[in-house]
């Protein structure tokens, strides 16, 4: 082996490995690059040692590899510090990236729901497709309201939380298909529109809006956010830009799966409102006001805290290493 020629050919990779291994904080792309460089440098070091033995170049590579290894296996930061960084930087930054698409989805969702409600209301014969008149009357006058009190408050809140959290998680997980988020959003809009038409048929439309307004504001907005995250994962695969598709999916996938954590918590709040607030004998303005407050809190977190995190350079990437490596969080 010509050690000088070999070193000249790979010196750039070794120097880049040393730079990344010495950085205090890595983004997702840099973390993936560090792993690739670590693997290639390990092969280079093994080849040098097997053909020549101990060399200065080999010592330099060994030092860089040792530093990189610390990034994979080093002692994690304080868990409380990790949580603080996650909720103050990573999660709001990921939510901020999808803020405009979330609003577009919200407008389209309301438009589709309104169109279906108006279509079925103006064409009463279509309502027969939803079931016999007796069943529709029972739904509008009895079942719709009874739904909110058929279980204990805690049990009902838990039920709606787990159901909605699972749906939003699927929306993000299967977002790469490009079809599932659209299907989920469309079917929900269609369902709300036809339900409103049935309630209007029996003069119960006011009841419909009164009961869904307290919890539905945050619940629906969370679904819009999940749809936006899923669709952008799909778009990162379709149009990765200067990145490879693998890089784009790895980086954006990590970022938007952090959104799932946030949505699980937001849906917990909406579930508590649905389970504990809606059934109370409180004035409706108070109950709807509670729903509005939690929605505004979430939107401010997404737009204001998210903008601050984005300006600080945060992308929402949780910076997970492949092959079981631990997340890197600077102290």
C-alpha positions in Angstrom: 0.0 0.0 0.0 1.2 3.5 -0.8 0.3 5.2 2.5 0.7 8.7 1.2 -1.5 8.2 -1.8 -4.1 6.4 0.3 -4.1 9.2 2.9 -4.4 11.8 0.2 -7.4 10.0 -1.3 -9.3 9.7 2.1 -7.9 12.6 4.2 -11.0 14.7 3.4 -13.3 12.0 4.9 -11.1 11.7 8.0 -11.0 15.4 8.6 -14.8 15.7 8.2 -15.2 12.8 10.7 -13.1 14.7 13.2 -15.1 17.9 12.7 -18.4 16.2 13.2 -17.2 14.2 16.1 -16.1 17.4 17.8 -19.3 19.4 17.3 -21.5 20.1 20.3 -24.7 19.7 18.4 -25.6 17.8 15.2 -28.7 18.1 13.0 -30.2 15.0 11.4 -28.2 15.2 8.2 -24.9 15.6 10.1 -25.8 12.6 12.4 -26.4 10.4 9.4 -23.2 11.6 7.8 -21.2 10.9 11.0 -22.4 7.3 11.0 -21.4 6.8 7.3 -18.0 8.4 7.9 -17.5 6.3 11.1 -18.1 3.1 9.2 -15.8 4.0 6.3 -13.0 5.3 8.5 -13.2 2.1 10.5 -12.6 0.1 7.3 -9.7 2.4 6.4 -8.1 2.0 9.7 -8.4 -1.8 9.6 -6.8 -1.8 6.1 -3.9 0.4 7.2 -3.2 -1.7 10.3 -3.4 -5.0 8.4 -1.0 -3.9 5.6 1.4 -1.5 7.3 0.8 -1.6 11.1 0.9 1.3 13.4 1.2 4.7 11.7 0.6 8.4 12.5 -2.3 8.4 10.1 -3.8 5.4 11.8 -3.5 7.2 15.2 -5.3 10.2 13.9 -8.1 8.1 12.5 -8.3 6.2 15.8 -8.7 9.5 17.7 -11.5 10.7 15.5 -13.2 7.3 15.8 -13.0 7.4 19.5 -14.6 10.9 19.6 -17.3 9.7 17.3 -17.9 6.6 19.5 -18.5 8.9 22.5 -21.3 10.6 20.6 -23.0 7.2 20.2 -22.4 5.8 23.7 -21.8 8.8 25.9 -23.7 9.4 29.0 -27.1 11.0 28.1 -27.9 14.5 29.3 -30.2 15.0 32.3 -33.7 13.7 31.3 -35.3 16.9 32.6 -33.0 18.9 30.3 -33.9 16.7 27.4 -37.6 17.2 28.0 -37.1 20.9 28.3 -35.2 21.1 24.9 -37.8 18.9 23.3 -40.9 20.9 24.3 -39.1 24.3 24.0 -37.3 23.7 20.7 -37.8 20.5 18.8 -41.6 20.1 19.0 -42.6 23.7 18.4 -40.1 24.0 15.5 -41.6 20.9 13.8 -45.2 22.3 14.3 -44.1 25.6 12.9 -42.8 24.0 9.7 -46.3 22.8 8.9 -48.3 25.9 10.1 -49.5 27.1 6.7 -50.4 23.7 5.3 -52.4 23.1 8.6 -54.4 26.2 7.8 -55.0 25.2 4.2 -56.2 21.8 5.4 -58.5 23.5 7.9 -60.1 25.6 5.2 -60.6 22.7 2.8 -62.0 20.5 5.6 -64.6 23.1 6.6 -65.4 23.7 3.0 -66.0 19.9 2.3 -68.0 19.5 5.5 -70.2 22.5 4.7 -70.7 21.3 1.1 -71.8 17.9 2.2 -74.1 19.3 4.9 -75.7 21.7 2.4 -76.0 19.1 -0.3 -77.8 16.6 1.9 -80.0 19.3 3.5 -81.1 20.7 0.1 -81.7 17.2 -1.3 -83.7 15.3 1.4 -83.9 12.2 -0.6 -80.1 11.7 0.0 -80.8 11.4 3.7 -82.4 8.1 3.1 -79.0 6.7 2.1 -77.9 7.3 5.7 -80.6 5.1 7.1 -84.4 5.0 7.7 -86.2 8.1 9.1 -86.8 6.5 12.5 -83.1 5.8 12.9 -82.2 9.3 11.9 -84.7 10.8 14.3 -83.4 8.7 17.2 -79.9 9.8 16.4 -80.8 13.5 16.3 -83.1 13.6 19.2 -81.5 11.0 21.6 -78.3 9.2 20.6 -76.2 12.2 19.7 -76.5 13.8 23.2 -76.5 10.4 25.0 -73.2 9.6 23.5 -71.5 12.2 25.7 -72.8 10.6 28.9 -73.0 6.9 28.2 -69.7 6.2 30.1 -68.1 7.6 33.2 -66.3 10.9 32.7 -62.8 9.3 33.1 -63.6 6.3 30.9 -65.1 8.4 28.2 -62.2 10.8 28.1 -59.8 7.9 27.9 -61.8 6.2 25.1 -61.9 9.3 22.9 -58.3 10.2 23.6 -56.9 6.8 22.6 -59.1 6.6 19.5 -58.1 10.0 18.2 -54.5 9.6 19.1 -54.3 6.4 17.2 -55.9 8.0 14.1 -53.5 10.9 14.1 -50.5 8.6 14.6 -51.7 6.6 11.6 -52.1 9.8 9.6 -48.4 10.6 10.2 -47.1 7.0 9.9 -48.8 6.3 6.6 -48.3 9.9 5.3 -45.7 8.6 2.9 -48.5 7.0 0.8 -49.9 10.4 0.1 -53.3 8.8 0.1 -54.1 7.9 3.7 -54.0 11.5 5.2 -56.3 12.7 2.4 -58.7 9.8 2.9 -58.8 10.3 6.7 -59.4 14.0 6.4 -62.0 13.7 3.7 -64.0 10.9 5.4 -64.0 12.9 8.7 -65.2 16.1 6.9 -67.9 14.0 5.1 -69.0 12.5 8.3 -69.3 15.8 10.1 -71.3 17.3 7.1 -73.8 14.4 6.9 -74.2 14.4 10.7 -75.0 18.1 10.6 -77.6 17.4 7.9 -79.3 14.8 10.0 -79.4 17.1 13.0 -80.8 19.9 10.8 -83.5 17.6 9.4 -85.0 17.4 13.0 -84.2 21.0 14.0 -81.3 20.0 16.2 -78.5 21.8 14.4 -78.0 24.1 17.4 -77.5 21.1 19.7 -74.9 19.7 17.2 -72.7 22.7 17.3 -73.1 23.3 21.1 -71.9 19.8 21.8 -69.0 19.6 19.4 -67.7 23.1 19.9 -66.0 22.7 23.3 -63.8 19.7 22.4 -64.0 19.9 18.6 -61.9 23.0 18.2 -58.6 21.5 19.5 -59.5 18.0 18.4 -60.1 18.9 14.8 -57.1 21.2 14.7 -54.9 18.4 15.9 -56.2 16.2 13.1 -55.4 19.0 10.6 -51.8 19.1 12.0 -51.5 15.4 11.7 -52.6 15.5 8.1 -50.1 18.3 7.3 -47.3 16.3 8.9 -48.2 13.2 6.9 -48.5 15.0 3.6 -45.1 16.7 4.0 -43.4 13.4 4.7 -44.9 12.3 1.4 -43.7 15.4 -0.3 -40.2 15.0 1.0 -40.1 11.6 -0.8 -41.6 13.1 -4.0 -39.5 16.3 -4.1 -36.4 15.8 -1.8 -34.6 18.8 -3.4 -30.8 18.7 -3.1 -31.0 15.8 -0.7 -31.3 12.1 -1.6 -34.8 10.6 -0.9 -33.3 8.5 1.9 -31.9 11.7 3.5 -35.1 13.6 3.0 -37.3 10.8 4.5 -34.9 10.3 7.4 -34.7 14.0 8.3 -38.3 15.0 7.8 -39.6 11.7 9.1 -37.8 12.2 12.4 -39.0 15.8 12.6 -42.6 15.1 12.0 -42.8 12.0 14.2 -42.0 14.4 17.0 -45.4 16.0 16.1 -47.1 12.8 17.1 -45.9 13.3 20.7 -47.4 16.8 20.7 -50.7 15.6 19.2 -51.0 12.8 21.8 -50.9 15.5 24.4 -53.2 18.0 22.6 -55.7 15.2 22.1 -55.5 14.3 25.8 -56.5 17.8 26.6 -59.4 17.7 24.1 -60.4 14.3 25.5 -60.5 15.8 29.0 -62.7 18.6 27.7 -65.0 16.2 25.9 -65.2 13.8 28.9 -65.3 16.3 31.8 -66.6 19.6 30.5 -69.2 18.9 27.8 -71.6 17.0 30.2 -71.4 19.6 32.9 -74.5 21.8 33.7 -72.5 24.9 33.0 -73.5 27.7 30.7 -72.6 26.9 27.1 -70.5 30.1 26.6 -68.3 28.9 29.5 -67.9 25.4 28.0 -67.2 26.7 24.5 -64.9 29.3 26.0 -62.8 26.5 27.6 -62.5 24.8 24.3 -61.4 28.1 22.6 -58.8 28.8 25.3 -57.1 25.4 24.8 -57.1 25.8 21.0 -55.6 29.3 21.2 -53.0 28.0 23.6 -52.0 25.3 21.1 -52.0 27.7 18.1 -49.8 30.2 20.0 -47.4 27.4 20.9 -47.2 26.4 17.3 -46.8 29.9 15.8 -45.0 31.9 18.4 -42.9 29.4 20.3 -42.3 27.6 17.0 -41.1 30.8 15.3 -38.7 31.5 18.1 -37.3 28.0 17.9 -37.0 28.2 14.1 -35.2 31.5 14.2 -32.7 29.9 16.6 -32.0 27.3 13.9 -34.1 24.4 15.2 -35.7 22.2 12.6 -37.6 19.8 14.8 -35.3 16.9 14.1 -34.9 14.8 17.2 -31.4 13.8 15.9 -31.6 10.1 16.4 -28.7 7.9 15.3 -29.2 4.7 13.4 -28.5 1.3 14.8 -29.7 2.1 18.3 -27.5 5.1 18.9 -28.8 7.5 21.4 -30.2 10.9 20.7 -27.7 13.6 20.9 -28.7 16.5 23.0 -26.2 19.2 23.9 -25.8 20.0 27.5 
